[in-house]
Amino acid sequence: MPAIPVHARIETHINDDEVKALAKLTEYLVRGFYEPGQSLFLTAAAGDAVVSGHMLTAACAVHAAAMRTLRERNLTL
């Protein structure tokens, strides 16, 4: 775990429009992992399933932090 949580970094360094865009992007990436015919992480990982799993975990963490930031700023997608 990083010394400064992902949420704190997003909250501090990203403006409202960027947080909305980040939340949409990470939602797309995570959703794409589970939809048939799309293997965005597997493609990016050059077929390495372990690395693909780490990518999914990281994307989920960033998405959760972005969504928390949206809630705290009273923003919607």
Biotite code that builds the C-alpha atoms (Angstrom):
import biotite.structure as struc

atoms = struc.array([
    struc.Atom([0.000, 0.000, 0.000], chain_id="A", res_id=1, res_name="MET", atom_name="CA", element="C"),
    struc.Atom([1.401, 3.403, -0.899], chain_id="A", res_id=2, res_name="PRO", atom_name="CA", element="C"),
    struc.Atom([2.263, 5.883, 1.817], chain_id="A", res_id=3, res_name="ALA", atom_name="CA", element="C"),
    struc.Atom([-0.416, 8.227, 0.470], chain_id="A", res_id=4, res_name="ILE", atom_name="CA", element="C"),
    struc.Atom([-3.643, 6.401, -0.459], chain_id="A", res_id=5, res_name="PRO", atom_name="CA", element="C"),
    struc.Atom([-4.879, 6.583, -4.031], chain_id="A", res_id=6, res_name="VAL", atom_name="CA", element="C"),
    struc.Atom([-7.962, 8.505, -2.920], chain_id="A", res_id=7, res_name="HIS", atom_name="CA", element="C"),
    struc.Atom([-5.909, 11.244, -1.291], chain_id="A", res_id=8, res_name="ALA", atom_name="CA", element="C"),
    struc.Atom([-3.853, 11.670, -4.439], chain_id="A", res_id=9, res_name="ARG", atom_name="CA", element="C"),
    struc.Atom([-6.945, 11.934, -6.632], chain_id="A", res_id=10, res_name="ILE", atom_name="CA", element="C"),
    struc.Atom([-8.655, 14.280, -4.186], chain_id="A", res_id=11, res_name="GLU", atom_name="CA", element="C"),
    struc.Atom([-5.622, 16.564, -4.063], chain_id="A", res_id=12, res_name="THR", atom_name="CA", element="C"),
    struc.Atom([-4.358, 16.610, -7.622], chain_id="A", res_id=13, res_name="HIS", atom_name="CA", element="C"),
    struc.Atom([-7.305, 16.105, -9.994], chain_id="A", res_id=14, res_name="ILE", atom_name="CA", element="C"),
    struc.Atom([-10.026, 18.637, -10.767], chain_id="A", res_id=15, res_name="ASN", atom_name="CA", element="C"),
    struc.Atom([-13.745, 17.806, -11.032], chain_id="A", res_id=16, res_name="ASP", atom_name="CA", element="C"),
    struc.Atom([-13.848, 17.221, -14.784], chain_id="A", res_id=17, res_name="ASP", atom_name="CA", element="C"),
    struc.Atom([-10.754, 15.016, -14.653], chain_id="A", res_id=18, res_name="GLU", atom_name="CA", element="C"),
    struc.Atom([-12.225, 12.935, -11.817], chain_id="A", res_id=19, res_name="VAL", atom_name="CA", element="C"),
    struc.Atom([-15.400, 12.394, -13.843], chain_id="A", res_id=20, res_name="LYS", atom_name="CA", element="C"),
    struc.Atom([-13.351, 11.344, -16.865], chain_id="A", res_id=21, res_name="ALA", atom_name="CA", element="C"),
    struc.Atom([-11.168, 9.035, -14.757], chain_id="A", res_id=22, res_name="LEU", atom_name="CA", element="C"),
    struc.Atom([-14.226, 7.377, -13.217], chain_id="A", res_id=23, res_name="ALA", atom_name="CA", element="C"),
    struc.Atom([-15.742, 6.775, -16.656], chain_id="A", res_id=24, res_name="LYS", atom_name="CA", element="C"),
    struc.Atom([-12.470, 5.406, -18.036], chain_id="A", res_id=25, res_name="LEU", atom_name="CA", element="C"),
    struc.Atom([-11.870, 2.997, -15.165], chain_id="A", res_id=26, res_name="THR", atom_name="CA", element="C"),
    struc.Atom([-15.511, 1.874, -15.252], chain_id="A", res_id=27, res_name="GLU", atom_name="CA", element="C"),
    struc.Atom([-15.087, 1.087, -18.955], chain_id="A", res_id=28, res_name="TYR", atom_name="CA", element="C"),
    struc.Atom([-11.873, -0.826, -18.328], chain_id="A", res_id=29, res_name="LEU", atom_name="CA", element="C"),
    struc.Atom([-13.268, -2.890, -15.464], chain_id="A", res_id=30, res_name="VAL", atom_name="CA", element="C"),
    struc.Atom([-16.541, -3.606, -17.268], chain_id="A", res_id=31, res_name="ARG", atom_name="CA", element="C"),
    struc.Atom([-14.613, -4.616, -20.382], chain_id="A", res_id=32, res_name="GLY", atom_name="CA", element="C"),
    struc.Atom([-12.706, -7.214, -18.392], chain_id="A", res_id=33, res_name="PHE", atom_name="CA", element="C"),
    struc.Atom([-15.927, -9.109, -17.676], chain_id="A", res_id=34, res_name="TYR", atom_name="CA", element="C"),
    struc.Atom([-17.657, -8.707, -21.045], chain_id="A", res_id=35, res_name="GLU", atom_name="CA", element="C"),
    struc.Atom([-17.169, -11.470, -23.594], chain_id="A", res_id=36, res_name="PRO", atom_name="CA", element="C"),
    struc.Atom([-15.000, -10.606, -26.569], chain_id="A", res_id=37, res_name="GLY", atom_name="CA", element="C"),
    struc.Atom([-13.029, -7.886, -24.802], chain_id="A", res_id=38, res_name="GLN", atom_name="CA", element="C"),
    struc.Atom([-9.691, -8.602, -23.203], chain_id="A", res_id=39, res_name="SER", atom_name="CA", element="C"),
    struc.Atom([-8.217, -5.138, -22.734], chain_id="A", res_id=40, res_name="LEU", atom_name="CA", element="C"),
    struc.Atom([-6.003, -6.088, -19.821], chain_id="A", res_id=41, res_name="PHE", atom_name="CA", element="C"),
    struc.Atom([-4.959, -9.391, -21.350], chain_id="A", res_id=42, res_name="LEU", atom_name="CA", element="C"),
    struc.Atom([-4.028, -7.625, -24.589], chain_id="A", res_id=43, res_name="THR", atom_name="CA", element="C"),
    struc.Atom([-2.073, -4.947, -22.717], chain_id="A", res_id=44, res_name="ALA", atom_name="CA", element="C"),
    struc.Atom([-0.325, -7.661, -20.693], chain_id="A", res_id=45, res_name="ALA", atom_name="CA", element="C"),
    struc.Atom([0.705, -9.476, -23.883], chain_id="A", res_id=46, res_name="ALA", atom_name="CA", element="C"),
    struc.Atom([-1.255, -12.558, -22.832], chain_id="A", res_id=47, res_name="GLY", atom_name="CA", element="C"),
    struc.Atom([0.169, -12.799, -19.305], chain_id="A", res_id=48, res_name="ASP", atom_name="CA", element="C"),
    struc.Atom([-2.856, -13.661, -17.144], chain_id="A", res_id=49, res_name="ALA", atom_name="CA", element="C"),
    struc.Atom([-1.089, -12.831, -13.876], chain_id="A", res_id=50, res_name="VAL", atom_name="CA", element="C"),
    struc.Atom([-0.151, -9.330, -15.021], chain_id="A", res_id=51, res_name="VAL", atom_name="CA", element="C"),
    struc.Atom([-3.664, -8.924, -16.428], chain_id="A", res_id=52, res_name="SER", atom_name="CA", element="C"),
    struc.Atom([-5.069, -9.707, -12.975], chain_id="A", res_id=53, res_name="GLY", atom_name="CA", element="C"),
    struc.Atom([-2.801, -7.124, -11.379], chain_id="A", res_id=54, res_name="HIS", atom_name="CA", element="C"),
    struc.Atom([-3.996, -4.569, -13.937], chain_id="A", res_id=55, res_name="MET", atom_name="CA", element="C"),
    struc.Atom([-7.614, -5.319, -13.035], chain_id="A", res_id=56, res_name="LEU", atom_name="CA", element="C"),
    struc.Atom([-6.877, -4.962, -9.320], chain_id="A", res_id=57, res_name="THR", atom_name="CA", element="C"),
    struc.Atom([-5.163, -1.622, -9.880], chain_id="A", res_id=58, res_name="ALA", atom_name="CA", element="C"),
    struc.Atom([-7.981, -0.349, -12.107], chain_id="A", res_id=59, res_name="ALA", atom_name="CA", element="C"),
    struc.Atom([-10.544, -1.331, -9.462], chain_id="A", res_id=60, res_name="CYS", atom_name="CA", element="C"),
    struc.Atom([-8.617, 0.541, -6.765], chain_id="A", res_id=61, res_name="ALA", atom_name="CA", element="C"),
    struc.Atom([-8.371, 3.677, -8.905], chain_id="A", res_id=62, res_name="VAL", atom_name="CA", element="C"),
    struc.Atom([-12.049, 3.438, -9.855], chain_id="A", res_id=63, res_name="HIS", atom_name="CA", element="C"),
    struc.Atom([-13.114, 3.100, -6.220], chain_id="A", res_id=64, res_name="ALA", atom_name="CA", element="C"),
    struc.Atom([-10.991, 6.115, -5.290], chain_id="A", res_id=65, res_name="ALA", atom_name="CA", element="C"),
    struc.Atom([-12.425, 8.168, -8.158], chain_id="A", res_id=66, res_name="ALA", atom_name="CA", element="C"),
    struc.Atom([-15.985, 7.261, -7.174], chain_id="A", res_id=67, res_name="MET", atom_name="CA", element="C"),
    struc.Atom([-15.300, 8.165, -3.545], chain_id="A", res_id=68, res_name="ARG", atom_name="CA", element="C"),
    struc.Atom([-13.923, 11.511, -4.654], chain_id="A", res_id=69, res_name="THR", atom_name="CA", element="C"),
    struc.Atom([-17.044, 12.117, -6.749], chain_id="A", res_id=70, res_name="LEU", atom_name="CA", element="C"),
    struc.Atom([-19.264, 11.363, -3.752], chain_id="A", res_id=71, res_name="ARG", atom_name="CA", element="C"),
    struc.Atom([-17.270, 13.624, -1.464], chain_id="A", res_id=72, res_name="GLU", atom_name="CA", element="C"),
    struc.Atom([-17.469, 16.462, -3.998], chain_id="A", res_id=73, res_name="ARG", atom_name="CA", element="C"),
    struc.Atom([-21.197, 15.834, -4.551], chain_id="A", res_id=74, res_name="ASN", atom_name="CA", element="C"),
    struc.Atom([-20.641, 15.196, -8.258], chain_id="A", res_id=75, res_name="LEU", atom_name="CA", element="C"),
    struc.Atom([-22.355, 12.736, -10.590], chain_id="A", res_id=76, res_name="THR", atom_name="CA", element="C"),
    struc.Atom([-21.190, 11.055, -13.763], chain_id="A", res_id=77, res_name="LEU", atom_name="CA", element="C"),
])
